[in-house]
Amino acid sequence: MSTATDVVVIGAGLAGLRAAELLRDAGREVIVLEARDRVGGRTRTESWEGASIDLGGQWIGPGQHRVAALAARLGVETFPTRVEGDRVVDLDGALTREKTDGRFPSLAQVAESLGKRYVDGLAEKVPALAPETAPDALRLDGTALAQWRDRVLPVESVRRLFDVSVKTVFGAEAHSLSVLYFLWYLQTGGGYGAHVDVRGGAQERRFVTGAQTLSRRLAEHLGDRVRLSSPVRAVVARDGGLSVRTDDAEFTARRVICATPPSLAARIAWEPALPAARARSLARMPMGATVKFVAMYDRPFWRAKGLSGEAVSGRGPVSYCVDNSSHDDGRAMILGFVVGDDAVRWTASSPSRREGDALAQFARWFGDEALRPIAVRSHDWAEDPWTGGCPVCNPAPGVLTAEGPRLRDPHGAVHFAGTETASAWAGYFEGALESGERAAEEVLEALRG
């Protein structure tokens, strides 16, 4: 027996939940099917040792108006990311301390060598809705970012700083990204600095009760319209509608919104099948590799040394870390990112080896107190079968011009959302909300028609 509704939304992350909310508010019947036993997609907030920690996405920055408005409406408070004190930079086997104003380490040096205005100027020429129409798009999309980096960055130490920023933002190495995709991604979020800075950038503030609170409260408002532990296996067009099938249920709908990462959309059996070129492109958009490693201490000992808790390293496994203490300083924490190829190597070793290697780096940067945490916690997003990695799906060189722009195009009565399909802040919460709003409007227009 099947359940009939106007719209089925696949995925209960911010994109899917926001789309469902708008459809409900417009008087449409909607059901959200989520494969996991929780909502929130690539956000995951847990209570740990008396504090809330984010094991997934966690920040909000200027220009992300949809997220700010949603947080205010849902009563989710934010607080500033702590960056007071000196930052540690670990390059060429030497440690240096530098004053920080919340900007990415040695950004002035990077800007001088890379030409930040030059990069942002290139990005501004890439249309957010049609990157394939940018000047010289085919060549840029066929060129690996690592090749371009080597050409425009003459200083090796600056290249490594650049690589840290790339790995942290994309969860991928520069050799696996195209120049066009890199520039397009910068364009959707307002430039290089907006993506990598803390103050004035995407990492400026955190959520007091954790980022997943946004999805949890949206889901509460939607009530029993949200069905958990319901992975969608097939979407079949028939009799003028769509049949959406899970392991133990069937739903019929007039329209479907698929709000999953592209790599997961490729695993659904579509009938009729997706166009061959589109299917190939989805298969060539792997998730980034990101592991978050958190160490909790009895006090923020680094602050007494005039350190901010922020460090950047050109050597693995941890490439970047930041003070991740709770909003009230009740729990002192340092958050480290193990990303890209380092994440693949690190997760292949034993848990004790992984913990020891990460804490040894913390101790190198902040002192031997870092070797004595109260507790440690890590989360490898590649182990989540309904995510497959984090923070974002990255098209391989050549994919963006071949099929990438059509990721958001409907397939019959199926519409697509998700932060990768956004034209504003792709890869972030803001992009997820923008994509959900766009997909909901597409569906409402189709239903009105």
Secondary structure, 3 states (H helix, E strand, C coil): CEEECCEEEECCCHHHHHHHHHHHHCCCCEEEECCCCCCCCCCCEEEECCEEEECCCCEECCCCHHHHHHHHHHCCCEEECCCCCEEEEEECCEEEEEECCCCCCCHHHHHHHHHHHHHHHHHHCCCCCCHHHCCCHHHHHHCEHHHHHHHHCCCHHHHHHHHHHHHHHHCCCHHHCEHHHHHHHHHHHCCHHHHHCCCCCCCCEEECCCCHHHHHHHHHHHHHHEECCCCCCEEEEECCEEEEECCCCEEEECEEEECCCHHHHCCCEEECCCCHHHHHHHHCCCECCEEEEEEEECCCHHHHCCEEEEEEECCCCCCEEEECCCCCCCCEEEEEEEECHHHHHHHCCCHHHHHHHHHHHHHHHHCHHHHCCCEEEEEEHHHCCCCCCCCCECCCCCHHHHCHHHHHCCECCEEECCHHHCCCCCCCHHHHHHHHHHHHHHHHHHHHC
